[in-house]
Structures are given as structure tokens and as C-alpha cells.
């Protein structure tokens, strides 16, 4: 089990154009340029660090900026894309692992997460996970969660006799299946 990092180190910026002074954006772009093509729907993201020209990150914001700025062209990031920090842990070897959820226009992109491992020398050792490229979606829902559920039940042969109850309140998210264009969905 990891030891939680100081909360200050986990603070997130909402504007990924604001690059921390210690991030070399040219070096960050070179980190991602190992790939000859841009990310396509359904493809996994996986990069390992380069010991000859290590890319340094100390905070969650550093790692986030490296991904969103340095990897912008590879990831085909949309103007509304961002990363929300989910967890930050330090392992017994001194590695720091940040786990991010992709967001679009402040909505979570269901199942799209990136993990960044930073070694005990503050060098990015690995970036991996799934990222949905090129999202272009109106984020105003046409239905409330209750209306969406009612519309879904119309297609059942046997309708429930009681009123369905939610264990948790449905959350509006961007759903991407890796093949089709992303859509809004209540999860």
C-alpha cells in the first residue's frame, strides 16, 4: 500500500496552457514524438522514459502539463480536454504513481485513465493507460437522468412494477467505446 502524498502536491490546474517553469516543453514533446502517428480511438497509450534525456516531474501538475502540452499532438487532445487527479501514491521504492481520469468540458470520460510513474530521481519512468482522442461533443444533455431511465424502460418487454431506486445518483459522463464517436451517457 502506498503512502498518500501531501495534498498540496496533488492540486490541479484547470488551464493546461499554464506550464510550470521547471517543465521543458520541447523535451516533453520529444518524449511523445517517439510515436510516428497520432493516437487513434481504442488504442492504448504507453511510453517509457529515456535515461539519456530524462523528463522530470515532481508534482501532479508537472506530470499533467507534460501529458497535455508535450503529448498534445500525439493524443489529439481537444480544447475541452483535461486530466483530473484521482490518486497519488508513493511505493516502497520511492516511486510516485499519479492516476488521472480524462475529462472533457468538466465531464468524466468513462474508462479513460492515464497512470504516470515517476521514479525516485523525479524522472518520468512510464505513462500508460487509455485516452480518447479528438472529442467533439455538445455536453448539454437532452434528457435528465430520470427521463433517460424512463425512456430506456420503454424498450423492455416486462416493465418493473416498482419505482427503480439508484444506489448512487447517476452521473453525466462522456462514453467512448473506442470505435464510435463519443456520446453523453448517465452512468
N, C-alpha and C positions, 0 to 999 in steps of 0.2 A: 504494500500500500504506500502511496506517495504522501509526501508532506505538503499540505496546501501552501502556496506561495503567498507572499504579502499582497493584500488586496490592491494596494496602490500600483503594483506591477501589472495587475490584470485590467486596469482601466482601459477602456476602448475609446478611440476617436471615431467620430461619425463621418469625418471628411478624410478620405484616404488620399487627397491631394496634399495634405499637410504631412510632409515626410520628416521624421526626426533627423536631427543634424548628423547623427552617427551612422546613418544608412547611406551607403554608396549606391545610388540608384543604377548607375551604369553597370556596376558589378552585379547588382540584383537582376538586371535584365539579362546579363551574360549567363547567370545561373540557370535561367529558364530557356535560353536560346540554344541549349544542347539539343532541344527538340526541333526538328526541321519544319514541322507543321503545327497548326493550331489545334487545340483540344476540340474534339467532336463529341456530340451527345453520346452518353453511355460509356465513354472511355474513362478509365481510372487515371488519377494523377499520381505520379511517383517520381521524385527527384532525390538524389543523394548529393551531399556536399562534396566540394572539391578541396582536397587538402592543400593544393598548390595556391589557390586563391580562395581562402575561406570567407564565407559570408557570415558576419557577426550579427547577433540579435540578443538583447538582454531582456527586454520586456515583451509582453504580449503585443503591444503596439508596434514594436520593431518588427516582429515576425509578420504581423498583419500587413504592415506597409510594404515589406519585401514581397509578399504574395500579391497584393493588389496593385502595386506600382510596377515592380520588376516583372511580374508574371502577367501583366495586363494583356499584352498581345497574344501570348500563348493561350491564356484562359479564355480569350474573347469576352472579357468582362464587360458587362453592360453598365451604363451610367448609374443605374439604381442598385448595383451590387455592393454588398458589404459582407463582412465577416463578424459574427457575434461570438465572443469567447464563451465557451461552455464550461471547460475545466482547465485547470493548470495544476500540474503535479511535478514533484521532484522525486526521482527514483534514488535507490541506494547507491548508484554510481555517480550521482551528481547531475545526471541528465535532466533537463526540464522538458516536459511534454505539454504543449498547448493544443487544445482541441477546440476547433471553431465550427460553427454552423453557418452555412451560406444563407444570406438574406437578400431579398430583392424588394426595394421600396418598403423596408421595415417588416416584411413578412418572411417567415422562415421558409426556406426551400426544403421541402420534406426529403430527408435522407441524404442531403448533400452536406458532407462534413469533410474538413481537412484537419490533419494532425501534423504538427511541426515538432520535431525533436531537436533540441539544442543540447550539444554536449557540454561537458564541464569546463570547456575553454570558451564558452559563449559562441560557438560556431554552429551554424545550421547543419545538422547531420542528415536530416531527412524531412521531406514534405510528401505526404501521401493522403489519398482519400478520393472523394468524388466531388466534382464541381460542375454545375450546369452552366454551359457557355451560352452566350447570346440570348439572354432572356429579354423578351419584348412583350410586355403583358400589361393590360389595364388592370389595376389592382382594386377597383371598386366592385364589390360583389353584386350580382343581380338578385341574390336571394339572401335572406337571413339564414342562420343555421337551422332554425325551426322549420322554415319554409322548405329548405333543401331536404330535410328529413321527410317531411310530408310528401314532397314530390317523389322521393325515392320509394316510399311505401306504395305508391300508386302502381308500381310495376311488380309487386308481389302478388302471388295467387291467394295466399292466406294472409290477411291483414292482422296485425296484432290487436287483441281485444282490449288491452290496456294502453295507457299512455306511456311511451318509452321514456326512460329516465337516463340521463347521461351520468356516467361515473365522473367524468370531468367535462367541463364546458368545452364544446367544440371550438377549435382554433382555426381561423382562416389562414391557409398556407398556400404556397406555390407548390404544385405537384408536378414532378417531372419523371417520366418513365424511362428516359434515356433514348427514346425512339421518336416520339411525337413532340410537338410544341408544348411547352409547359402550360398548365391551366390552374385556375384557382380551385381550391377544394377545402372543405371543412374536415378536419382530422380530429 
